[in-house]
Amino acid sequence: QVQLVESGEGLVQVGGSLRLSCAASGRTFSSDAMGWFRQAPGKEREFIAAISRSGGRTSYADSVKGRFFISRDNAKNTAYLQMNSLKLEDTALYYCAARKYRFDSAYSCYTEAPDYDYWGQGTQVTVSS
Protein backbone atom coordinates (compact mmCIF):
# COMPACT_ATOMS: atom_id res chain seq x y z
CA GLN A 1 0.00 0.00 0.00
CA VAL A 2 1.44 3.32 -1.09
CA GLN A 3 1.58 6.01 1.54
CA LEU A 4 2.82 9.57 1.43
CA VAL A 5 2.84 11.29 4.80
CA GLU A 6 3.57 14.98 5.06
CA SER A 7 4.87 16.58 8.24
CA GLY A 8 6.27 19.90 9.38
CA GLU A 9 3.05 21.86 9.56
CA GLY A 10 3.08 25.03 11.55
CA LEU A 11 2.27 28.63 12.21
CA VAL A 12 5.04 31.02 11.26
CA GLN A 13 5.38 34.78 10.98
CA VAL A 14 5.91 36.63 7.76
CA GLY A 15 9.53 36.32 6.72
CA GLY A 16 10.03 33.12 8.63
CA SER A 17 11.02 29.65 7.45
CA LEU A 18 9.57 26.18 7.63
CA ARG A 19 10.60 22.79 6.28
CA LEU A 20 8.06 20.22 5.18
CA SER A 21 8.83 16.54 4.85
CA CYS A 22 7.11 13.84 2.82
CA ALA A 23 7.83 10.28 3.89
CA ALA A 24 7.02 7.60 1.32
CA SER A 25 6.35 3.94 1.90
CA GLY A 26 5.05 1.04 -0.13
CA ARG A 27 7.01 2.03 -3.22
CA THR A 28 10.53 2.22 -4.57
CA PHE A 29 10.92 5.88 -3.76
CA SER A 30 13.94 6.42 -5.98
CA SER A 31 11.83 5.46 -9.01
CA ASP A 32 9.29 8.23 -8.48
CA ALA A 33 9.38 11.85 -9.51
CA MET A 34 8.06 13.98 -6.66
CA GLY A 35 6.15 17.22 -6.43
CA TRP A 36 4.65 19.65 -3.95
CA PHE A 37 1.35 21.41 -4.44
CA ARG A 38 -0.76 23.64 -2.26
CA GLN A 39 -4.36 24.68 -1.93
CA ALA A 40 -5.60 27.77 -0.17
CA PRO A 41 -9.23 28.13 0.94
CA GLY A 42 -11.46 28.93 -2.01
CA LYS A 43 -8.69 28.37 -4.52
CA GLU A 44 -7.64 25.56 -6.80
CA ARG A 45 -4.70 23.33 -6.05
CA GLU A 46 -1.55 24.83 -7.52
CA PHE A 47 1.87 23.51 -8.39
CA ILE A 48 4.74 24.63 -6.17
CA ALA A 49 7.83 22.55 -6.86
CA ALA A 50 8.96 19.34 -8.49
CA ILE A 51 12.05 17.19 -8.45
CA SER A 52 13.11 14.46 -10.83
CA ARG A 53 13.56 10.94 -9.59
CA SER A 54 17.33 11.34 -9.88
CA GLY A 55 17.19 14.57 -7.91
CA GLY A 56 19.22 16.19 -10.64
CA ARG A 57 16.57 18.55 -11.86
CA THR A 58 14.03 20.78 -10.13
CA SER A 59 11.22 23.06 -11.21
CA TYR A 60 9.40 25.83 -9.33
CA ALA A 61 6.34 27.98 -9.67
CA ASP A 62 7.19 31.63 -10.26
CA SER A 63 5.46 32.57 -7.00
CA VAL A 64 7.98 30.63 -4.91
CA LYS A 65 11.11 30.71 -7.05
CA GLY A 66 14.12 31.78 -5.02
CA ARG A 67 12.28 31.25 -1.71
CA PHE A 68 11.33 27.57 -1.72
CA PHE A 69 13.65 24.66 -2.36
CA ILE A 70 12.73 21.06 -3.03
CA SER A 71 15.07 18.18 -2.30
CA ARG A 72 14.99 14.45 -1.74
CA ASP A 73 16.89 11.82 0.16
CA ASN A 74 16.36 8.51 -1.58
CA ALA A 75 18.10 6.64 1.24
CA LYS A 76 15.44 7.94 3.64
CA ASN A 77 12.52 7.68 1.20
CA THR A 78 11.76 11.31 1.95
CA ALA A 79 11.21 14.49 -0.02
CA TYR A 80 11.52 17.94 1.50
CA LEU A 81 10.29 21.44 0.85
CA GLN A 82 12.34 24.19 2.48
CA MET A 83 10.29 27.38 2.61
CA ASN A 84 12.01 30.69 3.32
CA SER A 85 10.86 34.31 3.37
CA LEU A 86 7.30 33.18 3.87
CA LYS A 87 4.48 35.51 2.89
CA LEU A 88 0.87 35.73 3.98
CA GLU A 89 -0.18 34.33 0.60
CA ASP A 90 1.80 31.15 1.26
CA THR A 91 -0.86 30.10 3.76
CA ALA A 92 -2.36 26.86 2.44
CA LEU A 93 -2.65 23.13 2.80
CA TYR A 94 0.49 21.63 1.28
CA TYR A 95 0.48 18.27 -0.46
CA CYS A 96 3.25 16.07 -1.71
CA ALA A 97 2.72 13.82 -4.70
CA ALA A 98 4.54 10.96 -6.40
CA ARG A 99 4.61 9.97 -10.04
CA LYS A 100 5.44 6.35 -10.65
CA TYR A 101 8.09 5.37 -13.14
CA ARG A 102 7.00 5.20 -16.77
CA PHE A 103 10.28 4.66 -18.56
CA ASP A 104 10.75 8.40 -18.64
CA SER A 105 13.95 10.32 -18.17
CA ALA A 106 15.57 10.34 -14.75
CA TYR A 107 15.69 14.12 -15.13
CA SER A 108 12.01 14.75 -15.92
CA CYS A 109 10.00 17.07 -13.70
CA TYR A 110 6.23 17.32 -13.72
CA THR A 111 4.22 20.41 -12.93
CA GLU A 112 0.61 19.31 -13.48
CA ALA A 113 -1.49 17.57 -10.85
CA PRO A 114 -2.79 14.91 -13.31
CA ASP A 115 0.83 13.85 -13.90
CA TYR A 116 0.96 12.40 -10.40
CA ASP A 117 -0.35 9.06 -9.21
CA TYR A 118 -0.18 9.25 -5.42
CA TRP A 119 -0.97 12.02 -2.97
CA GLY A 120 -0.49 12.68 0.70
CA GLN A 121 -3.19 13.97 2.99
CA GLY A 122 -1.72 17.44 3.27
CA THR A 123 -0.11 19.50 5.98
CA GLN A 124 -1.18 22.99 6.99
CA VAL A 125 1.08 26.00 6.74
CA THR A 126 -0.18 29.25 8.20
CA VAL A 127 1.74 32.49 7.85
CA SER A 128 0.75 35.33 10.15
CA SER A 129 1.62 39.01 10.21
N, C-alpha and C positions, 0 to 999 in steps of 0.2 A: 504494500500500500504506500503510495507516494504521499509524503507530507512535506510541506514547507511551513516553517514556523518562524514568524517574525518576532523580534524582541527589540528593546531599546526605547520603547515609547516614553514620552515625557512632556513636561511643561517647561518651556525655556523662554527666556526673554529675547527680545529683538537683539540681533547681533551675536547671539550665543551659538553654541555648537551642540550637536547630538550625533551619535552613531547608531545606526540601525543594523541589526544582524538578521540573516535569514538562514536558518539551519535546515538542511535538506536530508531526508531519509527515504529509503525505499527505492532509490535510483542510483545509477552511477553518476554522481554529481559532475564529474569532470567531462561527461559527454554532453551536458546541457548548457546551452546559452542561457544567461540569466538577465532579468530586467527588474527595474523598480518602477512602479506607477503610484499615483496618488489620486484621491478623490476627496474634494471638499464638499461640504453640504450644498446641495442644489446644483452641483456641477457634474460634468461627466468625468469619468476616469481619464487621466492624462499620463502620457509617458514622461518619465523623469530621466532614467539612465539605463544603459544596457552594457553588458560585457560579453565578449565572445567566450566560447567554452575554453579556449586556450588562455584567456585572460590577456591576450596580446592586443586587443582592440576594445575601445570603449566609445560610447556615443551618449550625448546629453541633450536634453531639451534646452533651448535658448534661455529659458527662464531660470535655469539653475547652473548654467555653464560658468565655470570658474569658482563656484561656491560649493557644489556637491561633487563627491568623488566616489565612484563605484569600484569595488575590488572583490576579489574572491580568493579563498584559500581552499584549494581542492583537497588538501590533506585533511582539512577539518570539515569538509562538505558544507561550507558556509560562504555566503556572499554578504557583503557589507555595503552600507551607504553612509559615508561620512558627510554630514551636513554642516557647513560653516556659514557665518554671516546670515543667520536665519532672519527671515522677514515675516511680517504678519500674514502675508499671502501664502506662506509655506504651510500654514495650518491645514491639516488634512489627515485622512486615514491613508497610510502608506502600505502598499502591497508589494511583495516580491513575487516573481513569476519565473517559471522554467520552461524552456523549449527543448523538447527531446530531440535527440540526434536524428538527422534526416540525410546523412551523407553530404552535408553541406560543409563549407569551409570552416576550419577551426578559428578563423578570424571574422566570421560573420556576426553582426549585431542586428538586433531586431527591435524596432521602435513602435510596432503596432500591437495592440492587445490581442487581436486574433492570431498573431504569430505564436503565442504561447499556449502551452498545453496544461500547465499546472499552476495553481495560485495558492498563496497563503491566505490566512484569514484577515490579515491587516493589523497594523499597529498605529496607534494614534499619536500624532505629533501636534502639539499646540504651542504656538508662539504668542507671547503676550508682550504688551508695551510697557 
